[in-house]
Amino acid sequence: MKKLKIVMLFVLLSLGVNAQTLSEGDALVSGSLGLAGSSVATGGGFSITVPPMLFSYEKMFTDKISAGGFVGLFGSKYAAYDYVVKYSFIYIGGVGNYHFYMDDNFDLYGGLRLGFYKASVSGNTGFYNAISTSGLAYSAHVGGRYFFSENFAALAELGLGISFLSVGVSMKL
């Protein structure tokens, strides 16, 4: 009976321990692929030439707040009859995340991206040869990481930007 009480006390005390996957000063690099494009031209006649990709660097400034930079890109092509139109998109800027839940393996967060984009369209349609535009862009996301080891994690993000749904990997530096 005494051993059972000691085991129960240990279990109760361990429930209060909050070991975290990330802490102040840690840095992460991540790469992800978009599974559902928010900006990618798709549909009949379209093919993806460069899948939606996002690469980022984050530094934990507190146990809850991280910030860093990112670059995202994608490309697609429309071909029908004698027409070929190519689309490309690049998005570069800063990212900030609030990590609202962390434990030994999970990191759940929400955040914002603010940056600069450049979109280009080129083709042989006879209507235009090339068009490009650029400007400021922002997006919001929620995401999560599952750490398989101390330094490697799988990630998934939902939100606006390069893709509605992205999956990838993160590495703690």
C-alpha positions, 0 to 999 in steps of 0.5 A: 500500500505504501508503494502505491501511495508513493507511485500515485504521489509521483504521478500527481507531481509529474502531471504538473511538470511542463517540459517544452519542445521550444524555449527562449533562445531556440531557433528553427528552420522549416520547409513545407509543401502546399497541398491545397493552393490558395493562389495557385492557378489550377483546374482544366488545362493548368499544371503545376510547374513549381509546387507551393513551397514555404521556407522559414527561419524562426527564433524564440524570443520568449517561451511563447513568442517567435519571429523570423523570416520566410520565402514562399513560391509556386508556379503553374502553366496553362496550355490549351490549343496553341496558347501557353500561359505561365504563372509564377509567384514569390512571397518574401517577408517576416513571420511572427508566431504565438505558441499557445500550447507546448508539451514534450512533443507538441507545439501549437501556434498561430501567427501572421506573415507580412511581406512583399510579393511579386506575381508574373504572367507570361505567354503567347496568347496574342493578348499580352506577352508578359504582365507582372505585379508586386506589392505588400501582402499579409496572411494569417495561419494556425499550425502545429508541430509534432517533435519526433526527437529533440530536434526534428518535427513534422509540421502542418499549417492552415491559413491564407498565403501560399497554400490553404494547407501545408505539411513539412518538417522543422529542425531545431538549431 
